Amino acid sequence: MIREYQQIQKYEKSNINVGGLEISFQRTCRVPLGRIHDLPAGLGSFPIFSVNDFRQGAPSEWKSDAFFMPMYAQEAMWMNFGRCSRTEAKALIVAAGNINAISGKPFNQSLIDAGRESELDIKLESSENSQNYLVIPPQPWLDGWKATDGKIYQFVAAELGSGQTVEGQITGKETVGGLQFVVYALVKPIQTQQRPREYIADGSWASEKTHYSSALTLGPRCLGGESRSMGMGRGGEIKQKIYTDPYGVEHWKTEPSGVELIHIVSSEDFEQLTGHRAPKTPVTFEKYKQLGLPWFALPDKHLKDSEGSEVFGKVKPVTDGKAANNQFDKFK
């Protein structure tokens, strides 16, 4: 059954709320390999849908209380975190394919599932210059996998089974995919550190910005059928810090206030699953530069950077071809 756009539009979300923290996923250009870049702009949010609203067309193994969104293979994105109040900072563990985006360590999917009903055995970990989580604020965004030397490797979508996801290259398996979030609240209210305000380092906003709207249009297909699942691979280098915890790990509750899963479905299959088309084609670096769109930086020299993980520098970037699977032991 094809749903009219006016009916299906009400199911579209621009963000999710996990334990009181709002998270959205921004379309952006994929930066080239070989040199470090400033932060590219967000050009519209990826549309997010509840699995429960499309239970008939969704894969049977997807839980009804999870979410999904479309991405093209080799498309880049970054995560935007909503502004918390001055007393409601959050600690956030981010993973893709169950690989922690900060520490590079995998965790078991069954632990996330168990967290919805019982104790979640995923803990916040912190040392002098290293941690496995973000603190919001002051952290405003996350563009990818936290490497060493003040850089991030951009989140880039890759099809499960291609051997190009970070999950596949670290664990030797590509079975989870998607994105996982675990949020922790403060033990008690505390005066929070404010996030730095970004400034344009190069380029400017052009009138063509609306060219990259994420609005969906009516599609001609029906619901149902198989959908290819996507994971996250490694893209180019972006200049970005992961700010060290300004409060200390002891100020966070040991039990999470929210756990959420987001499946990523191939944009080519998204229309079959939902009945309408995915957003327009990915934003190319060449087009981004041609339009003179902005690059951003943050005045954050006063904020310490978490060490990140060397493992991400050893992962092969997403390309047109397929990468060979590697076992995690090879990255130690």
FENSUL-V428940 format. One record per helix or strand of 3 or more residues. SS is the DSSP state (alpha for helix, beta for strand). FROM is the first residue (numbers start at 1). TO is the last residue. Records with the same first field share a line. If there is no record, write none. Layout:
SS->FROM-TO + FROM-TO
//
This chain:
alpha->5-11 + 51-54 + 109-115 + 166-171 + 207-212 + 249-251 + 267-274 + 285-290 + 311-314 + 328-331
beta->16-18 + 21-28 + 48-50 + 67-71 + 76-81 + 90-96 + 134-136 + 144-146 + 151-159 + 179-186 + 198-202 + 229-239 + 258-266 + 295-298
//
